[in-house]
Amino acid sequence: MPNKKSIRFYKDHEVRAVWDEERSSWWFSIVDICGAITDSPNPRKYWSVLKTRLKKSGNELTTRCSQLKMTAADGKRYATDCFAEDDIIQLVRVIPSKKSEDFLDWFKYSENSIDGQSRKKAYSRS
């Protein structure tokens, strides 16, 4: 059975997520989040440079990164660096961007977040 997938939009930026059955948690594309927060023309390169800087500074955040298969714009599935929810929150806090707090508000509390969608479904059944 394929993993559950989710795509949410922060402003005009796609943020892909996949459910990991083994760990019973949602995992989010780091590259998508870097693109949404930084408006970098090359979010993949941005993440690569940031990951190197974090490793050099002794930050252990990168050790919790997992590669999970996600569907790319070309329709193919590729191994993509992903973090679980708590690690995404830590990641956003180390990215120097004016959008960081707004993104965190959206990520944690938005009705469009995965938890927000789950709450809507739960309440609509009551």
C-alpha positions in Angstrom: 0.0 0.0 0.0 1.5 3.4 -1.0 2.3 6.0 1.7 -0.2 8.8 2.2 0.9 12.0 0.4 -0.1 15.6 1.1 0.6 18.8 -0.7 -0.1 22.1 1.1 0.5 25.6 -0.2 2.2 28.3 1.8 1.3 31.4 -0.2 2.2 30.2 -3.8 4.7 27.6 -2.7 4.1 23.9 -2.7 5.1 22.0 0.5 5.1 18.2 -0.1 4.6 15.7 2.8 4.5 12.0 3.0 3.3 9.7 5.8 5.9 7.3 7.1 4.1 4.2 8.4 7.1 2.8 10.3 7.5 6.0 12.3 3.8 7.0 12.3 4.5 10.6 11.4 4.4 13.1 8.5 7.7 14.0 6.9 8.1 17.2 4.9 10.3 18.2 2.0 13.1 20.4 3.2 13.8 21.8 -0.3 10.1 22.9 -0.6 10.3 24.7 2.8 13.6 26.4 1.9 12.0 27.6 -1.4 8.9 28.9 0.4 10.8 30.8 3.0 13.8 32.1 1.1 12.4 32.7 -2.4 15.8 31.2 -3.5 16.0 30.7 -7.3 17.6 27.3 -6.4 16.2 25.9 -3.2 18.0 22.6 -3.6 21.3 24.4 -3.7 20.2 26.6 -0.7 19.5 23.5 1.3 22.8 21.9 0.3 24.8 24.9 1.5 22.8 25.3 4.7 23.2 21.6 5.4 27.0 21.9 5.0 27.1 25.0 7.3 25.0 23.2 10.0 27.3 20.2 9.9 30.4 22.4 10.2 29.0 24.3 13.2 28.2 21.0 15.0 24.4 21.4 14.7 23.0 17.9 14.9 19.7 18.8 13.1 21.0 17.3 9.8 21.5 13.9 11.5 17.8 13.6 11.8 17.2 14.1 8.0 15.8 11.1 6.2 15.4 10.6 2.5 11.9 9.5 1.4 10.5 9.2 -2.1 8.3 12.1 -3.2 6.8 12.9 -6.5 8.6 15.7 -8.3 7.3 18.2 -10.9 8.3 15.8 -13.7 5.9 13.2 -12.2 8.8 10.9 -11.2 9.5 9.8 -7.6 12.9 10.8 -6.2 14.6 10.4 -2.8 14.1 13.7 -1.1 15.6 15.1 2.1 12.8 15.3 4.7 12.3 16.2 8.3 9.5 15.4 10.8 7.4 18.2 12.1 9.6 19.1 15.2 12.7 19.2 13.0 11.0 21.5 10.4 10.3 23.9 13.2 14.0 23.9 14.2 15.0 24.2 10.6 12.9 27.3 10.0 14.3 28.9 13.1 17.9 28.7 11.7 17.0 30.0 8.2 17.6 33.8 8.1 14.3 35.0 6.6 11.7 37.6 7.4 9.1 34.9 6.4 10.2 32.4 9.1 7.6 33.4 11.8 4.8 33.7 9.3 5.7 30.3 7.9 5.8 28.7 11.4 2.3 30.2 12.2 1.0 28.7 9.0 2.8 25.4 9.5 1.7 24.9 13.1 -1.8 26.5 13.2 -3.2 26.9 9.7 -6.5 25.2 8.7 -4.5 24.1 5.7 -1.9 22.3 7.7 -2.2 18.6 7.9 -3.4 18.8 11.5 -5.8 21.5 10.5 -7.3 19.3 7.8 -7.5 16.4 10.2 -9.3 18.6 12.7 -11.8 19.7 10.0 -12.6 16.1 9.1 -13.0 15.1 12.7 -15.3 18.0 13.5 -17.4 17.5 10.4 -18.1 13.9 11.5 -19.4 14.9 15.0 
